[in-house]
Structures are given as structure tokens and as C-alpha cells.
């Protein structure tokens, strides 16, 4: 039982990070109907921004940790907007496939520029927040980092939900995801809303990158690939384009991954996670919470 | 008209081909007549085991400098041609092929990681070019063929000494193993630890696995913790080991963790920091040993590399180049077959002690056990073979 609860905590904190990344995939899909594969590299840049920002503060406490976190989110928001403006906007009216391939290109570009600028050697990540291990009794231990991950993720998810549901700009995002042409006809500035969506998604990915690096403090320019793919699986599992679905899918993926890893099939972890993708595409292509839409002709 | 053009084109093509082939011959001839002896080296200068590659390369480069300063070998200077495999699987075979076929090196030095040495060894063996690995401990490396040597001990020895260390010094009976299934080094060392440890009444209560490049080990460690082991054996490389030690302590696992020479890098301390208290590993060399060879090597290394203290990989990289130069000297030629025989007859004292090549082309040597105290590596003791 102790082991089960401990794995539950491990899995939830991993799932919370995947949720932050998965939301970026799902939001972009919602408004533009394509998968932004460069998203996992934004996640990587987020972790590295945190690494360099943290050097400005030789003595770390909660306040400097939050400054680093929000600073990196800001940097990545700008990066996300730039990627959209330079790479995707010129292709806005081309077929989805063209944009998809461009996204893969941007992803490779960022990986390689990352290797050039940051170097290919793994870097040890600084502890941004004061660290402590809390024994919960019964042999269960939670590190303060895991609590930070869960807390920050919950807070950001709540903030995102609030933005999408309760604000005018959120309403515009939802309008755009229903019908782009109709949205522009009623006076919504499509370009601005799309930029805003990218900024929001990228900021969440940056937060995910920093939280990931806090828990697994060794970062390198290729670190985004695997978590990015798993977050993508999570987004599809929950129903791509659906915000609560992405969060739910991410938690499921985090838990499945942790429980498989702790079992004797640990070497098959990634295989099992990706076969979930295949199964969901076979039996419930719209995902757990998604609605199946027939292609309009 | 068309016909004439075609003829002209083919004439130009033939001329170009002729020029190119004579050009090639010429440069080949020059290389042979030059007054240097080209030796090749491949190392992981970047990537997840960058510290190993850079250390062994620095050691090798220091040895080559010293040999050249002393007049070289056979009246010629050594020319070290080195390539970076970026710690990636699949790279080392390609670059060793390039070293042999394009640079025409007389022998190849490398690698530290057994997995990458195992990729390159068959190429050296096929081309009958001697290869000396500085620090690959997996026995399969030299089993590849009679042109493949190493200047370090092997994992059966290292595994046995870890088993004895666990039983006699740590006084533990119930041990968990967490090993890297993607690294032949780690799989081998785990196996060579398991056998003698079980034979002497120890118990392996749980075995968990991970793959190089993983970052999350909490799940495996949680299931290890549930079995309540007396100690955990982690025979991996430093990038992952650092994260494993850190996450083990975060989960409240306070028992000793121990492993092999894959731990030896300052990055281990950068990643895991204070969590490393009560951890131990075995390796090839300690810079605080008081023999003249060690002290001269440490001084020369620090003078060349801004006061950096050499680690085991640097010492072995240094020794691998000394062994090669000594063999060229004794063979009196760079003919690969004679060079091979000369390397097989090596008996030389270097930075890591006396190197004698045995019938399996390995070099049985003493090991040292290191612990970490207050964020610094600390020499614990010697273990004789």
C-alpha cells in the first residue's frame, strides 16, 4: 500500500508536467487544427532560460525561484509568438500537411541551434527553490519539488481555465476554434488571437520545462523530445482540442508510465505508453473527452 | 554537333578522373614519406559521457606531447589524429573507419565506454589495425579479436571486488540492483557483481532496469524501497547515476549506494551534491597515491590543464598512449602485425601502475575504492587483483 501511494505521488507529479505541455499542443490544435511539433523544443528552451536566469541570483529563495519561473515563461511566450509569426503565419492558408512539416522543421532547427548555443553536454540544474523532503508517515516521502510541481501546475491550469472561460479573449479563442472565418466576420482579430494562443501555450511549456528540470536536474538540448511526444500522446488520449481532456490524458500517461516503470516490465515503459496512442486511435479516435467531428466537405 | 559535344564532355570527364586519381596517389605518397607516425583516437568529447572522453583525450594528448618532447619514437614525431563520437551509438564505427582508411593511422586508441569500443573493435580487427582501449571494462571488448587490447582491469574483477566490498566493508546481505539495459558496460558489471555476491551468501532481492538517457527513476526506486534492501548497486554512468542518487535520497532511501568506474566524474557531484553521502565506487586510479609515476603524471597534467586534477580516465588515456609508443619503439616498425605482437608483450609502469598484457589482451591491475564526503571524492583503499 505504501508503495502504491508513493508511486501515485510520483505519477501525479510527472503527469502534472505532461499536462502543462499537453495543453500547448491542444490549444494550438484547437485554433489552427495542426500539431505544433516545435512545442517540445519550446519546453527545452524554457528549461535552459531558467538555467541561465538562475545564474543572476547566487542565493536562491522562493522569490527568486518565482522570478526565474515567470521570466522563462515570458521568454518562451515571445519565442512561441515569433515561431508562429515567422514559420506558420505565411503558411496559414496552405494545407495542414505543409504546416505540419514546417513544424517538424522548426523543431529540428531549435534542437540543433540549441546544441550549438547551449552545447551538447548535459548540464546540472540549479535548485531554484529551497529543497526539503517531507516524510508523510508510513514510509511515504514527498520532496518539496514534487509539491512545487503539483502546486504550480494546478495554479497554472486554473489560471488557463479562467482565461479561456471567463475572459473576452478566451471567448475569442473559443470562437476561433469553432470557425475561423465566422470569427473574423464578427470582428475578431484572428492574428492577434492566434499569437496570444501561442504565447499562452509556450509559457505553459516553459513552466513545464522548469518543473521537469527541477525534478530531474540534468538538462540537454534534446531533452524535449520524449516528454514532448508523451504530452502529445496525452493530448490525443484526452481528446485533442479539449483542455480538460489534455490534463486528464496527461495524468493518466504520468501514472501509467510510473506504475509500469516500477514493475518488472520497466524496460517496456515507452512501448506501453505509445501503444496507448495506437489503441486510442483505433477504438476512440476522438479521445476520452473529445467529440467526433465529421470532416466538412 | 551533338556528337562533338559528347566527345568533349567525355574527354573532360576522363581528364578530371585522371587528375583526381594521380592527386590521390600523390597525397598518399606524401603521408607515407612524412616524418610523423599517425595514431588515431576516438573519444566522447561531447554528449552524455563527455567528461570521460575529454579526460581520456587530455591524458592521451599529454602523453603524446611528452613523447614528442623527448624526441618521438623511431626518430619520428607522433601525430595524434582524434575524432569525437559525441557519446552517440553508431558514431564510433564510422569515425574509426575514417581514421583507418583515410588518415591511415597505424593504431587506434579509444574508447572509455564499452558499448562504443564494441562498435569500433570489429572494424580495427577486420583491417588488422591494433586498437588499445583505455578504460572499457566489459570483457567482450578484447574478445573481439587478437588486435584489440585494453590497459585497464575488466568487469569480472571489478564486479568481484564490489561484491567483496559489499559483504566485508558495508556488511550488507540484501542488495538491490538498478542497472542500465542500454549500456553493455552496465549489464556486464551487474552480472559480474551478481555471481560472486550470490556465491558468498548474499541475496539480490530485486533488480530494476532503466535506459541511458532516462531522467525519472523514482518509480524504480520506489519499488526498490518497498523491498527494504541493505544497499543498492548502481553500475551505470555518471549522468544517470547522479539523478538516481538524488532521487533515492528524495524518496527517503538512506542505505549505501555503490557502483563502478562509470561514476567517476565531477558532474556526479554537480548533479547529486550532498545526496552522495554514503555512496561508494571502484575505479582505476587515485591522484593522491605516492608513487613517482603518479605524482609526475599529476604534476604534468595540472601544468598542462590549468591545475585540473586528473581522474582515472585521464590516467588511463595517458597510459594507453604510453603503451602504444613503447610498443612501436620495441617493434622498431609500424607494421601492424609486428606492432600487435609488441603490444601483447607490454610490461610498463605508468600512471595507473604496472601494465602487463595477459593472454586475453587485458591488463590486470589494482583498483581503488572512492567515497564521497562533503562534496568531494575521497580515496578509501586499494584492492589488489
Contacts between the chains, C-beta under 8 A, distances in Angstrom:
chain1	res1	chain2	res2	distance
A	2	B	226	6.8
A	3	B	222	5.9
A	3	B	223	6.3
A	3	B	225	7.5
A	3	B	226	3.9
A	6	B	222	4.7
A	6	B	225	7.5
A	6	B	226	8.0
A	6	B	251	7.1
A	7	B	219	6.1
A	7	B	222	5.4
A	7	B	223	7.7
A	10	B	216	7.8
A	10	B	218	4.3
A	10	B	219	5.8
A	10	B	222	6.2
A	11	B	219	7.7
A	14	B	216	6.2
A	119	B	46	7.4
A	120	B	46	4.5
A	120	B	47	5.5
A	120	B	50	7.5
A	120	B	86	6.4
A	121	B	46	6.0
A	121	B	47	6.7
A	121	B	48	7.8
A	121	B	50	4.4
A	122	B	48	5.8
A	122	B	239	5.3
A	122	B	267	7.4
A	124	B	242	7.4
A	124	B	267	6.5
A	124	B	270	3.8
A	124	B	271	4.5
A	133	B	249	7.4
A	133	B	250	5.6
A	133	B	252	6.2
A	135	B	252	6.1
A	139	B	225	7.6
A	139	B	252	7.4
A	141	B	250	6.9
A	141	B	251	5.2
A	141	B	252	3.8
A	143	B	250	4.1
A	143	B	251	7.9
A	145	B	250	7.5
A	212	B	215	7.8
A	215	B	216	7.5
A	216	B	215	3.6
A	216	B	216	6.0
A	216	B	243	5.9
A	216	B	247	8.0
A	217	B	243	7.2
A	217	B	246	6.9
A	217	B	271	6.1
A	218	B	215	6.7
A	218	B	239	5.9
A	218	B	242	6.7
A	218	B	243	5.8
A	218	B	271	5.6
A	220	B	48	7.5
A	223	B	215	7.6
A	226	B	213	8.0
A	257	B	216	7.8
A	257	B	219	7.6
A	258	B	216	7.7
A	258	B	218	7.2
A	258	B	219	4.5
A	259	B	219	7.1
A	260	B	219	7.8
A	261	B	216	7.2
A	261	B	219	3.5
A	261	B	220	5.9
A	262	B	219	3.8
A	262	B	220	6.2
A	262	B	222	5.6
A	262	B	223	4.2
A	263	B	223	7.2
A	266	B	208	6.0
A	266	B	209	5.1
A	266	B	210	6.9
A	266	B	219	7.3
A	266	B	220	6.0
A	267	B	181	5.4
A	267	B	209	5.1
A	267	B	211	6.8
